[in-house]
């Protein structure tokens, strides 16, 4: 291989070698060596050495080329950096500037976007920035000048106005550059467009203001507590406590709690320790003005500035608390008198009663009831009746001297619960009450005399609260039956009387179911023609077991138990059907009067029920007369007038029954849409012996005629009563003198005669 190479080298022409050496930039010394050789003088070793030198030269050339290239690249890097900085300087939306003492200025192109004018314009007018400042912010010029004079750095934010009128916000920063001798060489600075940032700040501030207004004017209290000290409260919170923010902030909220503040402190501690996630509690506070407020607190844990805090809201539940207390009070007290009611008795007193019974403490129970209170109501009106009940309640409370309790059982009935009271003490109290309440009272310039009946019972071993109350009630009924204005002590015999009452109630209900009641009719007679002008329907009851039961016994019972409502409807239906049948038989057509109880009249659908009965019986409304008492009419005058007007529109006539007992209510006559006025029999009975009664009757008749009413005298039993009534111009009479109440068969014969 070497021989071949040598031969090859030697065979190459000298000129070719020269070309190679020149073209490939071999060092000159190789060229000189080569041309000094004579042809044929180059041996194999010479060739090899020459080739090696050529290769070494090639490598050195390559290395030198690489180094030269790197050197050129390094030389270009500062140029590129300069170009990059120049690009940044000119293209950023930042005005970079420099100004020396001679007012020579250097500006970047960023000034064009900020100030809306070319850099050349800015360089030509070094005060362009002053001229661009917004008129409202022009005071900043003085501040900047002061900084320049004092050679101090500065940073200000202000508005500028571009030539097109657009307002921009900028942040102007200036930094003095000082020479080695301490003198000012120049000021370097930048102006940055912060309009967008300011807009965001304004929006944020507006949002903060809105939230601040929302929090400050919230209808609930808002608070923030750190380390158990209040660090924020809103206006509501200060108002509810009556203390200013300055006084509240930094204080412990627990200090303002009136009730058990340790409870809330423990809950806040648990909240802070992470044992609970939220707190809801109701507290009682004492406001600065001394009033008590009830608040509901809802709080949870948060973090403020890296520290845990309790944030919460406060609701004023004082009104709700008062409403709940009022509701609780109403549930357990009588609204009119303020006395405890039966619910209170069966709830709170029952617990005490059972405890006292176990301890062997003597207990007396007194059932107290006013005699003829309904008459007082009917005579003087319910307003006077209510005033009387209040007086009675206060007197009873004063009488027991904080021993036990007075409970209003309903209406004019009261229960006196008397623990630590033996029999002799209870009877002494009963005698005192009977005497006390027999004294006259003056109400609205009226002298009112009342009496009371009392039932007494004493705790026995096996008695429950219900048992002793029932015993006192039975004793009360006996006192009523024995003439009122007395007290009776319960004995086992009274149970029989109570059994009679219970038996009557049960039998009366069955009588309604089995249709055992009957309607009797008593005629009304025209005092001058002696003709029948109408009939009054009266309910009668002849029980198969009990025999004939007096209306004076079963009607009050029906009123008390509510049975009167179905009885009243049955009477109305029966009367209307019967009157329709009589007219179809050809009997003289007259109206029939039906007494309506207060319970029935107060039913919301009463008028609708009357209309329905008339339609079903095919009876003309002109032949139905509705009788109500003065007490019913005056119980709720507006409601009564409305219902009576509706009945009148149907064509039904109206009678005001038992008039005279309510003489004080004559003024209401002109307001009531009635047709007949019936004078109570109590006035007719005394028409001979009592001139005052005769004068009252005369006044009633005269007033009634003035108002266009016809007058009916009830309970007429003697001829001389008729003679006086004729002289007083009474229109009609009703009573035993002409006819007693009769069955439908007998009344048919009476009407046909």
Helices and strands as residue ranges (DSSP letters): H 2-11, H 14-23, H 28-36, H 44-91, E 94-100, E 105-107, H 110-115, H 119-124, H 128-132, G 135-137, H 139-149, E 154-161, E 167-178, E 184-193, H 195-216, E 221-226, E 229-233, H 235-241, H 245-248, G 253-256, H 261-272, E 278-286, E 292-304, E 307-316, H 318-332, H 342-344, I 345-349, H 350-359, E 363-370, H 373-380, H 382-400, E 405-410, E 413-419, H 423-438, E 441-443, E 446-448, E 452-458, H 465-481, E 487-489, H 494-514, E 517-526, E 532-543, E 547-549, H 551-561, H 564-585, E 591-595, H 598-601, H 606-617, G 621-623, E 624-629, H 630-635, H 637-650, E 653-659, G 663-668, E 676-679, H 681-685, H 691-706, E 710-714, H 719-727, E 732-734, H 744-752
